[in-house]
Amino acid sequence: MARRLRFNGTDSKNGGCPAVHEDLDSGEIIVQGTPLTDPEDTAQLQHFGPKDAAVIVPRELLVHHGPKEVTRVPKLIDLEEFGRLFETFEHSAWHLETRQGYASDREDPGYAEFLATGTAPCDLDSEWCANIRRQTAGGKYVGRVRVVDNPPTEGQLFLLDYARCNAATGEDVRNLWREDAERLRLPAEDFWIFDSRLVAVLRFDDEDTLRDVEVITEPAEVLRYCQVRDAAVHGSVPYDEFAAQLGADH
């Protein structure tokens, strides 16, 4: 069975070697770089076995993208503290959504209305919408990319229709197909990035209920999430364009 590898980063300016990956199941680190092949060099390596391979990488690669501790202890915040992040961010807030549905959506009365009418209601005076309107009116950026299955799930169709409400608050709302997300090697997790310096990873249970939020501020980890953001935005299209394509195909 193939390993599940996560790209942690590279200092290459052209996307080539060297780079660091991490095995998501074992936690092992995979380093790629230029092979060390000169026999006089490999003869100096301690404990170098006949099946071993050595690579040469810049020191800063490991400093920037290697693990900083043996076992990372997650920093968790409650939902109230998480909510305050949307009031206190200074410049930008961006969200990647990858789930097939969310319990919070299904529990909203607007979800039942969408199932009955095909249109999600939009209340721009709700607490969430009012705050986002204030933030974007002040020149701050709020955006998100939603990953969609083919065919879309019921929950994804609800969010695709509700996107017009997100957009009305000033959000930049975009979508991409899951197969494209996999091609781009986007992680199958939900997270927010605030001011490109703090990441809030949302952790759900099997019923799609948000249980807790992990905060990441370690610069190399934040950089990795920012690279995911850049790839997701580049590979996605505006929600209305995506909805038009979906309607044309179905």
WOGI-V101499 format. One record per residue. N is the residue number from 1. RES is the residue in one letter. PHI is phi in radians with two decimals (* if undefined). NEAR is the number of other ideal C-beta (glycine too) atoms within 8 Angstrom. D_LAST is the distance of its C-alpha to the last C-alpha in Angstrom with 1 decimal. Layout:
n=N res=RES phi=PHI near=NEAR d_last=D_LAST
n=N res=RES phi=PHI near=NEAR d_last=D_LAST
This chain:
n=1 res=M phi=* near=2 d_last=35.8
n=2 res=A phi=-1.18 near=3 d_last=34.8
n=3 res=R phi=-1.18 near=7 d_last=35.9
n=4 res=R phi=-1.71 near=7 d_last=33.5
n=5 res=L phi=-1.81 near=9 d_last=34.7
n=6 res=R phi=-2.00 near=8 d_last=34.2
n=7 res=F phi=-1.32 near=10 d_last=35.1
n=8 res=N phi=-1.63 near=11 d_last=37.9
n=9 res=G phi=2.65 near=13 d_last=38.8
n=10 res=T phi=-2.58 near=12 d_last=40.7
n=11 res=D phi=-1.77 near=10 d_last=43.3
n=12 res=S phi=-1.22 near=9 d_last=42.4
n=13 res=K phi=-1.49 near=3 d_last=41.5
n=14 res=N phi=-2.10 near=4 d_last=39.4
n=15 res=G phi=1.44 near=4 d_last=37.4
n=16 res=G phi=-1.62 near=5 d_last=39.6
n=17 res=C phi=-1.14 near=8 d_last=42.3
n=18 res=P phi=-1.56 near=15 d_last=43.7
n=19 res=A phi=-2.75 near=14 d_last=41.4
n=20 res=V phi=-2.15 near=16 d_last=41.4
n=21 res=H phi=-2.15 near=12 d_last=38.9
n=22 res=E phi=-2.29 near=12 d_last=39.2
n=23 res=D phi=-1.35 near=12 d_last=38.6
n=24 res=L phi=-1.19 near=6 d_last=36.6
n=25 res=D phi=-1.63 near=6 d_last=38.2
n=26 res=S phi=-1.65 near=5 d_last=41.8
n=27 res=G phi=1.42 near=6 d_last=42.2
n=28 res=E phi=-1.19 near=6 d_last=43.7
n=29 res=I phi=-1.86 near=10 d_last=43.6
n=30 res=I phi=-1.97 near=9 d_last=42.8
n=31 res=V phi=-1.94 near=12 d_last=44.4
n=32 res=Q phi=-1.99 near=9 d_last=43.7
n=33 res=G phi=-3.02 near=11 d_last=46.0
n=34 res=T phi=-1.26 near=8 d_last=48.5
n=35 res=P phi=-1.09 near=8 d_last=50.3
n=36 res=L phi=-1.63 near=10 d_last=54.0
n=37 res=T phi=-2.11 near=6 d_last=55.6
n=38 res=D phi=-1.10 near=6 d_last=59.1
n=39 res=P phi=-0.98 near=6 d_last=61.4
n=40 res=E phi=-1.20 near=6 d_last=63.9
n=41 res=D phi=-1.37 near=9 d_last=61.2
n=42 res=T phi=-1.16 near=11 d_last=59.7
n=43 res=A phi=-1.17 near=6 d_last=63.3
n=44 res=Q phi=-1.52 near=5 d_last=63.6
n=45 res=L phi=-1.39 near=9 d_last=60.7
n=46 res=Q phi=-1.41 near=3 d_last=61.8
n=47 res=H phi=1.06 near=4 d_last=60.4
n=48 res=F phi=-1.52 near=7 d_last=58.4
n=49 res=G phi=-1.51 near=5 d_last=57.6
n=50 res=P phi=-1.13 near=3 d_last=57.0
n=51 res=K phi=-1.77 near=3 d_last=53.2
n=52 res=D phi=-1.42 near=6 d_last=52.8
n=53 res=A phi=-2.33 near=4 d_last=51.2
n=54 res=A phi=-2.05 near=9 d_last=52.1
n=55 res=V phi=-2.23 near=11 d_last=50.2
n=56 res=I phi=-1.88 near=8 d_last=51.4
n=57 res=V phi=-2.37 near=10 d_last=49.5
n=58 res=P phi=-1.14 near=6 d_last=50.7
n=59 res=R phi=-1.00 near=6 d_last=52.2
n=60 res=E phi=-1.15 near=7 d_last=49.9
n=61 res=L phi=-1.05 near=17 d_last=46.8
n=62 res=L phi=-1.25 near=10 d_last=48.1
n=63 res=V phi=-1.15 near=7 d_last=49.3
n=64 res=H phi=-1.42 near=10 d_last=46.0
n=65 res=H phi=-2.17 near=13 d_last=43.5
n=66 res=G phi=-1.41 near=11 d_last=45.6
n=67 res=P phi=-1.16 near=7 d_last=45.9
n=68 res=K phi=-1.73 near=6 d_last=48.5
n=69 res=E phi=-2.66 near=6 d_last=49.5
n=70 res=V phi=-1.15 near=3 d_last=49.5
n=71 res=T phi=-2.26 near=4 d_last=47.4
n=72 res=R phi=-1.41 near=6 d_last=45.5
n=73 res=V phi=-1.62 near=5 d_last=46.1
n=74 res=P phi=-1.17 near=5 d_last=43.1
n=75 res=K phi=-1.71 near=7 d_last=43.9
n=76 res=L phi=-1.82 near=8 d_last=42.1
n=77 res=I phi=-2.16 near=10 d_last=41.9
n=78 res=D phi=-1.42 near=8 d_last=41.1
n=79 res=L phi=-1.19 near=7 d_last=38.2
n=80 res=E phi=-1.18 near=6 d_last=40.6
n=81 res=E phi=-1.15 near=9 d_last=41.7
n=82 res=F phi=-1.06 near=10 d_last=38.1
n=83 res=G phi=-1.08 near=8 d_last=37.3
n=84 res=R phi=-1.20 near=8 d_last=40.3
n=85 res=L phi=-1.06 near=13 d_last=38.8
n=86 res=F phi=-1.35 near=10 d_last=36.4
n=87 res=E phi=-1.77 near=7 d_last=39.5
n=88 res=T phi=-1.94 near=6 d_last=41.7
n=89 res=F phi=-1.14 near=12 d_last=39.6
n=90 res=E phi=-1.68 near=5 d_last=41.1
n=91 res=H phi=-2.26 near=7 d_last=38.6
n=92 res=S phi=-2.63 near=12 d_last=35.1
n=93 res=A phi=-2.45 near=15 d_last=32.9
n=94 res=W phi=-2.38 near=11 d_last=29.8
n=95 res=H phi=-2.24 near=11 d_last=27.5
n=96 res=L phi=-1.85 near=15 d_last=25.3
n=97 res=E phi=-2.02 near=10 d_last=23.1
n=98 res=T phi=-2.16 near=10 d_last=22.0
n=99 res=R phi=-1.39 near=9 d_last=21.9
n=100 res=Q phi=-1.42 near=7 d_last=19.1
n=101 res=G phi=-3.10 near=11 d_last=20.7
n=102 res=Y phi=-2.33 near=10 d_last=23.9
n=103 res=A phi=-1.06 near=10 d_last=26.5
n=104 res=S phi=-1.09 near=8 d_last=27.5
n=105 res=D phi=-1.22 near=11 d_last=24.1
n=106 res=R phi=-1.13 near=10 d_last=24.0
n=107 res=E phi=-1.47 near=6 d_last=27.6
n=108 res=D phi=-1.36 near=7 d_last=26.9
n=109 res=P phi=-0.98 near=5 d_last=27.0
n=110 res=G phi=-1.15 near=9 d_last=24.1
n=111 res=Y phi=-1.17 near=12 d_last=21.8
n=112 res=A phi=-1.12 near=7 d_last=22.6
n=113 res=E phi=-1.13 near=11 d_last=22.1
n=114 res=F phi=-1.10 near=15 d_last=18.5
n=115 res=L phi=-1.10 near=7 d_last=17.9
n=116 res=A phi=-1.43 near=5 d_last=19.5
n=117 res=T phi=-2.02 near=6 d_last=18.2
n=118 res=G phi=1.48 near=4 d_last=15.0
n=119 res=T phi=-2.23 near=7 d_last=17.3
n=120 res=A phi=-1.44 near=11 d_last=19.5
n=121 res=P phi=-1.18 near=7 d_last=23.1
n=122 res=C phi=-2.28 near=9 d_last=24.8
n=123 res=D phi=-1.98 near=7 d_last=28.6
n=124 res=L phi=-1.25 near=10 d_last=29.9
n=125 res=D phi=-1.68 near=5 d_last=33.4
n=126 res=S phi=-1.11 near=7 d_last=32.7
n=127 res=E phi=-1.01 near=5 d_last=34.9
n=128 res=W phi=-1.12 near=6 d_last=32.2
n=129 res=C phi=-1.12 near=14 d_last=30.8
n=130 res=A phi=-1.10 near=10 d_last=34.4
n=131 res=N phi=-1.17 near=10 d_last=35.5
n=132 res=I phi=-1.12 near=14 d_last=32.7
n=133 res=R phi=-1.08 near=11 d_last=33.3
n=134 res=R phi=-1.11 near=8 d_last=37.0
n=135 res=Q phi=-1.15 near=13 d_last=36.4
n=136 res=T phi=-1.25 near=13 d_last=34.1
n=137 res=A phi=-1.14 near=7 d_last=36.4
n=138 res=G phi=-1.49 near=6 d_last=39.2
n=139 res=G phi=1.63 near=4 d_last=37.5
n=140 res=K phi=-1.46 near=11 d_last=36.2
n=141 res=Y phi=-1.73 near=9 d_last=32.8
n=142 res=V phi=-2.28 near=14 d_last=30.3
n=143 res=G phi=-2.59 near=13 d_last=27.0
n=144 res=R phi=-2.76 near=13 d_last=24.5
n=145 res=V phi=-2.14 near=14 d_last=21.8
n=146 res=R phi=-1.89 near=14 d_last=19.3
n=147 res=V phi=-1.52 near=13 d_last=18.1
n=148 res=V phi=-2.18 near=12 d_last=14.6
n=149 res=D phi=-1.36 near=10 d_last=13.8
n=150 res=N phi=-2.17 near=7 d_last=10.9
n=151 res=P phi=-1.37 near=5 d_last=9.5
n=152 res=P phi=-1.16 near=10 d_last=11.0
n=153 res=T phi=-1.35 near=9 d_last=13.8
n=154 res=E phi=-1.01 near=8 d_last=14.7
n=155 res=G phi=-1.14 near=12 d_last=17.2
n=156 res=Q phi=-1.23 near=13 d_last=15.1
n=157 res=L phi=-1.15 near=10 d_last=12.7
n=158 res=F phi=-1.05 near=12 d_last=16.1
n=159 res=L phi=-1.19 near=11 d_last=17.5
n=160 res=L phi=-1.14 near=15 d_last=14.7
n=161 res=D phi=-1.29 near=12 d_last=15.4
n=162 res=Y phi=-1.23 near=12 d_last=19.1
n=163 res=A phi=-1.02 near=14 d_last=19.2
n=164 res=R phi=-1.11 near=10 d_last=20.1
n=165 res=C phi=-1.29 near=12 d_last=23.2
n=166 res=N phi=-0.97 near=12 d_last=24.0
n=167 res=A phi=-1.13 near=12 d_last=23.8
n=168 res=A phi=-1.17 near=9 d_last=26.0
n=169 res=T phi=-1.50 near=12 d_last=28.7
n=170 res=G phi=1.82 near=10 d_last=28.8
n=171 res=E phi=-1.29 near=11 d_last=26.8
n=172 res=D phi=-1.67 near=8 d_last=25.0
n=173 res=V phi=-1.92 near=12 d_last=21.6
n=174 res=R phi=-2.35 near=15 d_last=19.5
n=175 res=N phi=-2.38 near=15 d_last=16.8
n=176 res=L phi=-2.64 near=15 d_last=16.4
n=177 res=W phi=-1.22 near=10 d_last=14.8
n=178 res=R phi=-1.07 near=10 d_last=17.3
n=179 res=E phi=-1.10 near=7 d_last=17.8
n=180 res=D phi=-1.28 near=10 d_last=18.9
n=181 res=A phi=-1.09 near=13 d_last=21.1
n=182 res=E phi=-1.20 near=8 d_last=22.7
n=183 res=R phi=-1.10 near=7 d_last=23.3
n=184 res=L phi=-1.42 near=9 d_last=25.0
n=185 res=R phi=1.07 near=7 d_last=26.9
n=186 res=L phi=-1.27 near=12 d_last=26.1
n=187 res=P phi=-1.24 near=8 d_last=27.8
n=188 res=A phi=-1.51 near=4 d_last=26.0
n=189 res=E phi=-2.53 near=8 d_last=27.8
n=190 res=D phi=-1.76 near=10 d_last=27.6
n=191 res=F phi=-2.75 near=11 d_last=30.3
n=192 res=W phi=-1.97 near=10 d_last=31.5
n=193 res=I phi=-2.01 near=16 d_last=33.7
n=194 res=F phi=-1.94 near=12 d_last=36.3
n=195 res=D phi=0.98 near=10 d_last=38.3
n=196 res=S phi=0.96 near=8 d_last=37.6
n=197 res=R phi=-2.37 near=6 d_last=40.5
n=198 res=L phi=-2.37 near=11 d_last=39.3
n=199 res=V phi=-1.98 near=13 d_last=36.4
n=200 res=A phi=-1.98 near=15 d_last=35.5
n=201 res=V phi=-1.58 near=11 d_last=33.7
n=202 res=L phi=-1.59 near=10 d_last=32.1
n=203 res=R phi=-2.00 near=8 d_last=32.8
n=204 res=F phi=-1.97 near=10 d_last=31.0
n=205 res=D phi=-1.61 near=6 d_last=31.9
n=206 res=D phi=-1.21 near=3 d_last=29.9
n=207 res=E phi=-1.71 near=5 d_last=28.8
n=208 res=D phi=1.21 near=11 d_last=27.2
n=209 res=T phi=-1.68 near=8 d_last=30.2
n=210 res=L phi=-1.19 near=11 d_last=31.8
n=211 res=R phi=-1.79 near=6 d_last=35.3
n=212 res=D phi=-2.76 near=8 d_last=36.9
n=213 res=V phi=-2.27 near=14 d_last=36.7
n=214 res=E phi=-1.74 near=11 d_last=38.4
n=215 res=V phi=-1.77 near=11 d_last=39.8
n=216 res=I phi=-2.13 near=12 d_last=40.4
n=217 res=T phi=-2.21 near=8 d_last=42.7
n=218 res=E phi=-1.12 near=7 d_last=44.0
n=219 res=P phi=-0.94 near=6 d_last=43.5
n=220 res=A phi=-1.15 near=12 d_last=42.3
n=221 res=E phi=-1.20 near=9 d_last=39.7
n=222 res=V phi=-1.07 near=15 d_last=38.5
n=223 res=L phi=-1.03 near=10 d_last=38.2
n=224 res=R phi=-1.06 near=12 d_last=36.0
n=225 res=Y phi=-1.17 near=12 d_last=33.6
n=226 res=C phi=-1.14 near=10 d_last=33.8
n=227 res=Q phi=-1.16 near=9 d_last=32.9
n=228 res=V phi=-1.09 near=11 d_last=29.8
n=229 res=R phi=-0.98 near=12 d_last=28.9
n=230 res=D phi=-1.07 near=8 d_last=29.4
n=231 res=A phi=-1.16 near=11 d_last=27.2
n=232 res=A phi=-1.15 near=15 d_last=24.4
n=233 res=V phi=-1.14 near=10 d_last=24.6
n=234 res=H phi=-1.12 near=6 d_last=24.9
n=235 res=G phi=-1.54 near=10 d_last=21.8
n=236 res=S phi=-1.82 near=11 d_last=19.5
n=237 res=V phi=-2.30 near=8 d_last=18.0
n=238 res=P phi=-0.97 near=7 d_last=18.5
n=239 res=Y phi=-1.01 near=14 d_last=16.3
n=240 res=D phi=-1.21 near=9 d_last=15.3
n=241 res=E phi=-1.17 near=8 d_last=14.3
n=242 res=F phi=-1.12 near=15 d_last=12.3
n=243 res=A phi=-1.11 near=12 d_last=10.5
n=244 res=A phi=-1.15 near=8 d_last=10.0
n=245 res=Q phi=-1.11 near=9 d_last=8.6
n=246 res=L phi=-1.09 near=10 d_last=6.2
n=247 res=G phi=-1.14 near=7 d_last=5.2
n=248 res=A phi=-1.21 near=6 d_last=5.6
n=249 res=D phi=-1.42 near=5 d_last=3.8
n=250 res=H phi=-2.10 near=5 d_last=0.0
